Amino acid sequence: MASLFPYNFFMIIGLAKIFAALRNLARSAAANHARGRNGQAMTEYAIVAGVLTLSALILAVFLYTFREHSGRTLDLVTSDYP
């Protein structure tokens, strides 16, 4: 009889229906949260892909700029002008 005490007690005061409703609410909130995460992951992927592309572009511009600068420096060093 001791194992049924909490259930009977909650049924008497009407809390069993409230607890069941809260469990269902928690399950639906978890399902909504899981559905929202799929879009969030795709958004994060798109942002990271854009940032990586932008950083590769910036590195390419730096490489071009420093190669041009080093070419001009070599031209000045190797010039026949005293």
Beta strands, then each sheet from edge to edge (+ up, - down):
end
